[in-house]
Amino acid sequence: MRSHIKILMTFILLLISLDISGHDLSRNRHQFSIGPEGYYVRRLKEGGTKQKGGIYGGRFSYDRFKRYALYWGAEFAGDYGTLHGHSGSGSALRSHLTDYSAEGRFGYTIQQKECSKISFTPFIGGGYFVEKNNFVNPTLIHAHFRTRYAYFTAGFFLWGLVCDQFELGLNLKAKYPYEPKCYVSHDADSEPVTQKIRTHTQYRVEVPLTYRITCDGQFALSMIPVYEYRNYGSHPNFPFDFFKTQFNCWGLTLEFLYRI
């Protein structure tokens, strides 16, 4: 935890030390962004199951930023791809992974009026997430797993201008699922069942690098390296238990931004 705090403080001091010309949030209060994204996913399940692969999709968001004023925003995302790997016993696995989410956020924006004009927006919010992992050949059992839950989220947006044309940011988000469950179907040896999942906090980190196409930043392009961590805890169920499952996702989002 201390090392994470040191990294965050170093990032803030770096932005403060930059000779940044003024970008006034009051001029561009509403921000719309849309674009494609892709992730390299590693899925690890208790018992030795390991899978990896790429998933691809898109993301759309709306954010209302204004200096020293309330913030609100919304985001929608969806991705699809194929994972390969093996079970704990060594048998081959292949599955189609799909996930999609919808989220709303509320917060407050603080921005320096002079010097570096760094903008900081802490927020809270909530959303809904669905994840489907459907197994196909050569997997022996073609079971379908659908995990879904509502969640509470908290985090912040931090950014500033590196120069007249480039913006650098850091976005951190923690998500806390509410009563997550996994619906298991298409197992020839068992009736469909719904499993309870032990709740763990999930995390997402983004580092946006944005190029301003126009001088006032009304049109911009953003490249965003992303890391996301999902952790589903073990939970006893009948007729079989849910085993701890982790997702590590490294990705890149490319967005077109329009600000008015």
Secondary structure as GFF3:
##gff-version 3
##sequence-region A 1 260
A	DSSP	alpha_helix	2	17	.	.	.	ID=ss1
A	DSSP	beta_strand	30	45	.	.	.	ID=ss2
A	DSSP	beta_strand	49	64	.	.	.	ID=ss3
A	DSSP	beta_strand	69	86	.	.	.	ID=ss4
A	DSSP	beta_strand	92	111	.	.	.	ID=ss5
A	DSSP	beta_strand	119	135	.	.	.	ID=ss6
A	DSSP	beta_strand	144	161	.	.	.	ID=ss7
A	DSSP	beta_strand	166	185	.	.	.	ID=ss8
A	DSSP	beta_strand	193	196	.	.	.	ID=ss9
A	DSSP	beta_strand	202	206	.	.	.	ID=ss10
A	DSSP	beta_strand	209	212	.	.	.	ID=ss11
A	DSSP	beta_strand	219	232	.	.	.	ID=ss12
A	DSSP	beta_strand	245	259	.	.	.	ID=ss13
###
